[in-house]
Amino acid sequence: MARALGKDPSNPQARYMLGLLQLQNDRPDRAFPIWRRLLEEGPEDAPWIPPIRNAISDLAWLAGQPDYVPPAPMPGPDADALAAAEDLTPQQRQEMIAAMVAQLEGRLAQQGGTPEEWARLISSLVVIGNADHARDIWAEAQTRFAAQPEALETVRRAAAESGLAE
């Protein structure tokens, strides 16, 4: 683990195992921040997310963070929607994706959302060819999450990976 993290400190598998090691050594105070960040970073279908999601509330309590509320799983298309998309023309598929991105944007504008959802919106806008609007969303996210450095870092990573931030 030490070698893996020495080569790549962001390696999620090694970080998961480090958190597990901390738990086995009765150090929930050290395991909690590791697993919390992994849970916040996702992706939701990563193999380490279900065990973390199952344990994080108890782990938070053991680590002295009884008020911690884990992020909700990010909504996305269900299996039926994905199956239906296979039968669509490329143009129809693009329209469906654009509608899903617009729906996410509308929900974030009305209700707010997690940093992960803001990151997903930025990435999605770039993928569908709307980088200028993604820059606007990135600017808004910087203001919205200015007082939350960890949250801002999540969104910044998505902006950087999309070519919008350093």
C-alpha positions as a Markdown table, in Angstrom:
| # | Residue | x | y | z |
|---|---|---|---|---|
| 1 | Met | 0.0 | 0.0 | 0.0 |
| 2 | Ala | 2.8 | 2.4 | 0.9 |
| 3 | Arg | 4.5 | 1.9 | -2.4 |
| 4 | Ala | 1.2 | 2.3 | -4.3 |
| 5 | Leu | 0.4 | 5.5 | -2.5 |
| 6 | Gly | 4.0 | 6.7 | -2.9 |
| 7 | Lys | 3.6 | 6.4 | -6.6 |
| 8 | Asp | 0.1 | 7.7 | -6.7 |
| 9 | Pro | -1.3 | 9.3 | -3.6 |
| 10 | Ser | -4.8 | 9.5 | -5.2 |
| 11 | Asn | -4.9 | 5.7 | -6.0 |
| 12 | Pro | -8.5 | 4.9 | -4.8 |
| 13 | Gln | -7.9 | 1.2 | -4.2 |
| 14 | Ala | -4.9 | 1.8 | -2.1 |
| 15 | Arg | -6.7 | 4.5 | -0.2 |
| 16 | Tyr | -9.6 | 2.2 | 0.5 |
| 17 | Met | -7.2 | -0.5 | 1.8 |
| 18 | Leu | -5.5 | 2.1 | 4.0 |
| 19 | Gly | -8.8 | 3.1 | 5.5 |
| 20 | Leu | -9.5 | -0.6 | 6.1 |
| 21 | Leu | -6.1 | -1.0 | 7.8 |
| 22 | Gln | -6.9 | 2.0 | 10.0 |
| 23 | Leu | -10.2 | 0.4 | 11.0 |
| 24 | Gln | -8.4 | -2.9 | 11.8 |
| 25 | Asn | -6.0 | -1.0 | 14.0 |
| 26 | Asp | -8.8 | 0.6 | 15.9 |
| 27 | Arg | -8.2 | 4.1 | 14.4 |
| 28 | Pro | -11.6 | 5.2 | 13.1 |
| 29 | Asp | -10.4 | 8.8 | 13.4 |
| 30 | Arg | -7.9 | 8.1 | 10.7 |
| 31 | Ala | -10.1 | 5.8 | 8.6 |
| 32 | Phe | -13.1 | 8.2 | 8.5 |
| 33 | Pro | -11.5 | 11.1 | 6.5 |
| 34 | Ile | -10.0 | 8.6 | 4.0 |
| 35 | Trp | -13.3 | 6.9 | 3.3 |
| 36 | Arg | -15.3 | 10.0 | 3.5 |
| 37 | Arg | -13.3 | 11.5 | 0.7 |
| 38 | Leu | -13.5 | 8.3 | -1.4 |
| 39 | Leu | -17.3 | 8.3 | -1.0 |
| 40 | Glu | -17.5 | 12.0 | -2.0 |
| 41 | Glu | -15.2 | 11.4 | -5.0 |
| 42 | Gly | -17.0 | 8.3 | -6.3 |
| 43 | Pro | -17.7 | 7.1 | -8.9 |
| 44 | Glu | -20.8 | 5.5 | -7.5 |
| 45 | Asp | -20.2 | 2.2 | -9.3 |
| 46 | Ala | -16.6 | 1.8 | -7.9 |
| 47 | Pro | -16.3 | -1.5 | -6.0 |
| 48 | Trp | -15.2 | 0.3 | -2.8 |
| 49 | Ile | -18.3 | 2.5 | -2.6 |
| 50 | Pro | -20.9 | 0.0 | -1.4 |
| 51 | Pro | -18.8 | -1.2 | 1.6 |
| 52 | Ile | -17.9 | 2.4 | 2.5 |
| 53 | Arg | -21.5 | 3.5 | 2.1 |
| 54 | Asn | -22.6 | 0.7 | 4.4 |
| 55 | Ala | -20.1 | 1.6 | 7.1 |
| 56 | Ile | -19.7 | 5.4 | 6.9 |
| 57 | Ser | -22.4 | 6.5 | 9.3 |
| 58 | Asp | -21.1 | 4.2 | 12.1 |
| 59 | Leu | -17.5 | 5.1 | 11.2 |
| 60 | Ala | -18.3 | 8.8 | 11.4 |
| 61 | Trp | -19.8 | 8.3 | 14.9 |
| 62 | Leu | -16.8 | 6.3 | 16.0 |
| 63 | Ala | -14.5 | 9.1 | 14.6 |
| 64 | Gly | -16.3 | 11.7 | 16.6 |
| 65 | Gln | -18.3 | 13.1 | 13.7 |
| 66 | Pro | -21.9 | 12.1 | 14.8 |
| 67 | Asp | -23.5 | 14.8 | 12.6 |
| 68 | Tyr | -21.9 | 13.6 | 9.4 |
| 69 | Val | -24.4 | 13.0 | 6.6 |
| 70 | Pro | -23.1 | 11.0 | 3.7 |
| 71 | Pro | -23.7 | 12.3 | 0.2 |
| 72 | Ala | -26.7 | 10.7 | -1.5 |
| 73 | Pro | -25.9 | 8.5 | -4.5 |
| 74 | Met | -25.9 | 10.6 | -7.6 |
| 75 | Pro | -29.0 | 10.0 | -9.7 |
| 76 | Gly | -28.5 | 8.8 | -13.2 |
| 77 | Pro | -30.3 | 6.9 | -15.9 |
| 78 | Asp | -31.8 | 3.6 | -14.8 |
| 79 | Ala | -31.3 | 0.3 | -16.7 |
| 80 | Asp | -34.5 | 0.8 | -18.7 |
| 81 | Ala | -33.5 | 4.2 | -19.9 |
| 82 | Leu | -30.1 | 2.9 | -20.9 |
| 83 | Ala | -31.7 | -0.1 | -22.7 |
| 84 | Ala | -34.1 | 2.3 | -24.5 |
| 85 | Ala | -31.2 | 4.5 | -25.6 |
| 86 | Glu | -29.7 | 1.6 | -27.6 |
| 87 | Asp | -32.6 | 1.8 | -30.0 |
| 88 | Leu | -32.3 | 5.5 | -30.6 |
| 89 | Thr | -30.6 | 7.2 | -33.5 |
| 90 | Pro | -27.4 | 9.1 | -32.8 |
| 91 | Gln | -29.3 | 12.3 | -33.0 |
| 92 | Gln | -32.0 | 11.1 | -30.6 |
| 93 | Arg | -29.4 | 9.9 | -28.2 |
| 94 | Gln | -27.7 | 13.3 | -28.3 |
| 95 | Glu | -31.1 | 15.0 | -27.6 |
| 96 | Met | -31.7 | 12.6 | -24.7 |
| 97 | Ile | -28.3 | 13.3 | -23.2 |
| 98 | Ala | -28.8 | 17.1 | -23.6 |
| 99 | Ala | -32.2 | 16.8 | -21.9 |
| 100 | Met | -30.6 | 14.9 | -19.0 |
| 101 | Val | -27.9 | 17.5 | -18.6 |
| 102 | Ala | -30.5 | 20.3 | -18.7 |
| 103 | Gln | -32.6 | 18.5 | -16.1 |
| 104 | Leu | -29.5 | 18.2 | -13.8 |
| 105 | Glu | -28.7 | 21.9 | -14.3 |
| 106 | Gly | -32.3 | 22.9 | -13.6 |
| 107 | Arg | -32.4 | 20.9 | -10.4 |
| 108 | Leu | -29.0 | 22.3 | -9.2 |
| 109 | Ala | -30.3 | 25.8 | -9.9 |
| 110 | Gln | -33.5 | 25.3 | -8.0 |
| 111 | Gln | -32.5 | 23.0 | -5.2 |
| 112 | Gly | -28.7 | 23.1 | -5.0 |
| 113 | Gly | -26.7 | 19.9 | -4.9 |
| 114 | Thr | -23.6 | 18.1 | -4.0 |
| 115 | Pro | -20.1 | 19.1 | -5.3 |
| 116 | Glu | -20.2 | 15.8 | -7.1 |
| 117 | Glu | -23.3 | 16.8 | -9.0 |
| 118 | Trp | -21.8 | 20.2 | -9.9 |
| 119 | Ala | -18.7 | 18.3 | -11.1 |
| 120 | Arg | -20.9 | 16.0 | -13.2 |
| 121 | Leu | -22.7 | 19.0 | -14.7 |
| 122 | Ile | -19.4 | 20.7 | -15.7 |
| 123 | Ser | -18.0 | 17.5 | -17.2 |
| 124 | Ser | -21.3 | 16.7 | -19.1 |
| 125 | Leu | -21.5 | 20.2 | -20.6 |
| 126 | Val | -18.0 | 19.9 | -22.0 |
| 127 | Val | -18.8 | 16.4 | -23.4 |
| 128 | Ile | -21.9 | 17.6 | -25.2 |
| 129 | Gly | -19.9 | 20.5 | -26.7 |
| 130 | Asn | -21.0 | 23.4 | -24.4 |
| 131 | Ala | -17.6 | 24.3 | -22.9 |
| 132 | Asp | -18.5 | 28.0 | -22.7 |
| 133 | His | -21.5 | 27.3 | -20.5 |
| 134 | Ala | -19.4 | 24.8 | -18.5 |
| 135 | Arg | -17.1 | 27.7 | -17.7 |
| 136 | Asp | -20.0 | 29.8 | -16.5 |
| 137 | Ile | -21.1 | 26.9 | -14.2 |
| 138 | Trp | -17.5 | 26.5 | -13.0 |
| 139 | Ala | -17.4 | 30.2 | -12.1 |
| 140 | Glu | -20.7 | 29.9 | -10.2 |
| 141 | Ala | -19.5 | 26.8 | -8.4 |
| 142 | Gln | -16.4 | 28.7 | -7.3 |
| 143 | Thr | -18.6 | 31.2 | -5.6 |
| 144 | Arg | -21.1 | 28.7 | -4.2 |
| 145 | Phe | -18.4 | 26.5 | -2.7 |
| 146 | Ala | -15.8 | 29.2 | -1.8 |
| 147 | Ala | -16.3 | 28.5 | 2.0 |
| 148 | Gln | -16.0 | 24.7 | 1.6 |
| 149 | Pro | -12.4 | 23.9 | 0.4 |
| 150 | Glu | -13.0 | 20.1 | 0.1 |
| 151 | Ala | -16.2 | 20.6 | -1.9 |
| 152 | Leu | -14.5 | 23.2 | -4.1 |
| 153 | Glu | -11.6 | 20.8 | -4.8 |
| 154 | Thr | -14.1 | 18.2 | -6.0 |
| 155 | Val | -15.5 | 20.6 | -8.5 |
| 156 | Arg | -12.1 | 22.0 | -9.4 |
| 157 | Arg | -10.9 | 18.5 | -10.3 |
| 158 | Ala | -13.8 | 18.0 | -12.7 |
| 159 | Ala | -13.1 | 21.4 | -14.3 |
| 160 | Ala | -9.4 | 20.6 | -14.6 |
| 161 | Glu | -10.1 | 17.2 | -16.2 |
| 162 | Ser | -12.5 | 19.0 | -18.6 |
| 163 | Gly | -9.8 | 21.5 | -19.5 |
| 164 | Leu | -11.4 | 24.5 | -17.8 |
| 165 | Ala | -9.2 | 25.0 | -14.8 |
| 166 | Glu | -5.5 | 24.5 | -13.8 |
